[in-house]
Amino acid sequence: MSNQHEWSRSRFWLCHFLHNRHVRLRIEWNRPIDPPGEGLPASLRAFLTRAGHFESPWGPWLVRQGMRRWTGDPAYVQSLRLLVKEQRFHRQLVEQLLEVMTPSSEFTAGRGKTRRPALGMRFELSVLFIEDLLTNSTLEVLVHAAGGLIGQVCSQIVRDRAAHLAFVAERLTMEYAAFNFVRRNLRRARLRAMFEAALMLRLRENRRLLYDCNLLPRVFAGHCRARFRQWLERMVPYHREVLLQSLLQQAEKPFDPPQGLRRI
């Protein structure tokens, strides 16, 4: 499929992001924190203040790149723009939560900075996909472990990021479709290496948080690996017929909900 033509799923995702702005979960900001803010584990505050988990520094770059590469697909470009706005909304939610938790604290969820240059549209979409997968897996742990106001904020982000995962995975499926067998296998290997590197970093950063949530890091890692394998088999399947089936599904049923997404 040429980049100058409209992606079959662009209009579905544009409709989703436009609609999603009006169906936010109700967050009871006056609800007391349990446990109280002063007793909240430092590991949770440290996780929430890592801005890269909630707003990618490459969001604006992705939108600009999309505008240059897919001039014939304005719905996809606008979907990217709305995804970036949702990331910004998530960062604002976390900032507000931190203010409620520790109003006199020096902790803030400011934008993270990175020094590395952008490495191409497909690569940065892959980074976004892996970051969302790991962040959502961590937030799901917090939904069950913390509950209350913290659980409400985490639930909203999990709900939105589940759709982000599906959006990026479907696009990467289409992007990799034109690759031959060798290039697709190389992409599988690269995605695996990127995921393992990111997972090891997250385990090192969040080990204390996982213990505080009564979850062993190796159990969390196993869950993340299983989820990643499921997505990988959709994006870069070994068997050509599986890939063709996925593309046919996108083309013939462009307004069907994404596979595996519980709520959208």
C-alpha positions in Angstrom: 0.0 0.0 0.0 1.4 3.4 -1.0 2.0 5.9 1.7 0.2 8.4 -0.5 -3.1 6.6 -0.2 -5.5 6.3 2.8 -4.9 3.5 5.2 -8.1 1.4 5.4 -8.2 1.9 9.2 -7.5 5.6 9.4 -11.1 6.7 9.6 -12.0 4.2 12.3 -9.1 5.4 14.5 -10.0 9.0 13.9 -13.6 8.3 15.0 -12.3 6.4 18.0 -10.0 9.2 19.2 -12.6 11.9 18.6 -15.2 9.9 20.6 -12.8 8.9 23.3 -12.4 12.5 24.5 -16.1 12.5 25.6 -16.2 9.1 27.4 -13.6 9.6 30.2 -14.0 7.7 33.4 -15.2 9.7 36.4 -12.3 10.4 38.7 -13.3 11.4 42.3 -10.5 13.9 43.1 -12.0 14.6 46.5 -11.7 10.9 47.4 -9.0 10.4 50.2 -5.8 8.7 49.3 -5.5 5.3 50.8 -2.9 4.9 52.2 -2.5 8.6 53.1 -0.1 10.7 51.1 2.6 10.9 53.7 2.7 7.1 54.0 2.7 6.4 50.3 5.7 4.3 49.2 8.5 6.3 47.6 8.6 3.7 44.8 5.1 4.7 43.6 6.0 8.4 43.6 9.2 7.6 41.7 7.2 5.7 39.1 4.7 8.4 38.6 7.3 11.1 38.2 9.0 9.4 35.3 7.3 11.4 32.6 8.5 9.2 29.7 6.0 6.6 30.8 3.1 8.9 30.1 4.1 11.4 27.4 6.6 10.4 24.7 9.1 13.1 23.7 8.7 12.0 20.1 5.0 12.7 19.9 5.3 16.0 18.0 8.0 14.5 15.7 5.7 11.6 14.8 2.9 14.1 13.8 5.3 16.2 11.7 6.7 13.1 10.0 3.2 11.8 9.4 2.2 15.1 7.7 5.2 14.8 5.4 4.9 11.1 4.6 1.1 10.6 4.4 -0.2 13.7 2.7 -3.0 11.6 1.1 -4.2 10.3 4.5 -5.2 13.2 6.7 -7.3 11.0 8.9 -4.2 9.0 10.0 -2.3 12.2 10.6 -5.1 13.6 12.7 -5.3 10.3 14.6 -1.6 10.6 15.5 -2.2 14.2 16.6 -5.1 13.1 18.9 -3.0 10.2 20.3 -0.3 12.7 21.3 -3.0 14.9 22.9 -4.2 11.9 24.9 -0.6 11.3 26.1 -0.5 14.9 27.3 -3.8 14.4 29.1 -2.4 11.4 30.9 0.6 13.4 32.0 -1.7 16.1 33.4 -3.7 13.4 35.2 -0.5 12.1 36.9 0.6 15.7 37.8 -2.8 16.3 39.4 -2.6 13.0 41.3 0.9 13.9 42.6 -0.4 17.2 43.8 -3.2 15.4 45.7 -0.9 12.8 47.1 2.0 15.1 48.2 0.9 18.7 47.9 4.1 20.0 49.5 6.4 17.6 47.6 9.1 18.6 45.1 7.9 15.8 42.9 6.5 16.8 39.5 5.8 14.8 36.4 7.5 17.2 33.9 8.3 16.3 30.4 11.2 14.0 30.0 14.1 14.9 27.7 16.1 12.7 25.4 19.3 13.3 23.5 19.1 10.7 20.9 17.9 11.6 17.4 14.7 10.2 15.9 15.5 6.9 14.1 12.7 6.7 11.6 8.9 6.4 11.7 8.6 2.6 12.1 11.3 2.6 14.7 9.7 5.3 16.8 6.3 3.7 16.5 7.9 0.5 17.7 9.4 2.3 20.7 6.0 3.8 21.4 4.3 0.4 21.3 6.8 -1.2 23.7 6.6 1.7 26.1 2.8 1.6 26.2 2.8 -2.2 26.7 5.2 -2.0 29.7 3.5 1.0 31.2 0.0 -0.5 30.9 1.2 -3.7 32.5 2.6 -1.7 35.4 -0.5 0.4 35.8 -2.7 -2.7 35.8 -0.8 -3.9 38.8 -1.4 -0.5 40.5 -5.1 -0.6 39.8 -5.4 -3.8 41.8 -2.8 -3.0 44.5 -3.6 0.6 45.2 -7.3 1.1 44.4 -9.1 4.3 45.4 -8.1 7.5 43.6 -4.8 6.1 42.4 -6.7 3.1 40.9 -9.1 5.5 39.1 -6.4 7.5 37.5 -4.5 4.4 36.5 -7.7 2.8 35.1 -8.2 5.8 32.8 -4.7 5.6 31.4 -4.9 1.9 31.0 -8.1 2.2 29.1 -6.7 4.8 26.7 -3.3 3.1 26.2 -4.9 -0.2 25.4 -6.3 1.5 22.3 -2.9 3.1 21.6 -1.3 -0.3 21.6 -3.9 -1.6 19.0 -3.5 1.5 16.9 0.2 1.2 16.6 0.2 -2.6 16.2 -2.2 -2.4 13.3 -0.2 0.3 11.6 3.1 -1.7 12.0 1.3 -4.8 10.6 0.5 -2.8 7.5 4.0 -1.2 7.3 5.8 -4.5 7.6 3.5 -6.2 5.0 5.6 -5.1 2.0 8.8 -6.6 3.5 10.1 -9.9 2.2 10.6 -13.0 4.5 14.1 -12.0 5.5 13.3 -8.4 6.4 10.3 -9.5 8.4 12.4 -11.9 10.4 14.9 -9.2 11.0 12.2 -6.9 12.3 11.0 -9.7 14.6 14.5 -10.0 16.0 14.8 -6.2 16.4 11.5 -5.9 18.1 12.4 -8.7 20.5 15.8 -7.1 21.3 14.1 -3.7 21.9 11.5 -5.2 24.1 14.0 -7.2 26.3 16.2 -4.1 26.7 13.2 -2.0 27.7 11.9 -4.7 30.1 15.2 -5.0 31.9 15.3 -1.3 32.4 11.8 -1.2 33.7 12.5 -4.1 36.1 15.5 -2.3 37.4 13.5 1.0 37.9 10.4 -0.6 39.3 11.7 -3.5 41.3 10.8 -1.9 44.6 7.4 -0.8 43.4 6.6 -4.4 42.3 7.6 -5.7 45.7 5.5 -3.1 47.4 2.6 -4.3 45.3 3.3 -7.9 46.4 4.4 -9.0 43.0 7.6 -10.8 42.2 9.6 -9.1 39.3 10.0 -12.4 37.5 6.2 -13.0 37.6 5.7 -9.5 36.1 8.4 -10.1 33.5 6.7 -13.4 32.5 3.4 -11.6 32.1 4.9 -8.9 29.9 6.7 -11.4 27.7 3.6 -13.4 27.1 1.6 -10.3 26.2 4.4 -9.1 23.9 4.5 -12.5 22.1 0.8 -12.3 21.4 1.2 -8.9 19.8 4.3 -9.8 17.9 2.4 -12.7 16.2 -0.1 -10.2 15.0 2.3 -7.6 13.8 5.0 -9.8 12.2 3.7 -13.3 11.9 5.9 -16.1 10.7 3.3 -17.4 8.3 2.4 -15.3 5.3 -1.2 -16.5 5.3 -1.7 -15.0 8.8 -0.3 -11.7 7.6 -2.6 -11.7 4.6 -5.6 -12.5 6.8 -4.8 -9.6 9.0 -4.5 -7.2 6.0 -7.7 -8.6 4.6 -9.5 -8.0 7.9 -8.3 -4.4 7.9 -9.4 -3.8 4.3 -12.8 -5.6 4.3 -13.9 -4.6 7.8 -12.3 -1.3 8.4 -14.7 -0.3 11.2 -14.5 -3.5 13.2 -13.1 -3.1 16.8 -9.4 -4.2 17.0 -8.7 -7.8 17.9 -8.0 -8.4 21.6 -9.2 -5.0 22.8 -11.6 -5.5 25.6 -13.0 -2.0 25.6 -12.7 0.8 23.1 
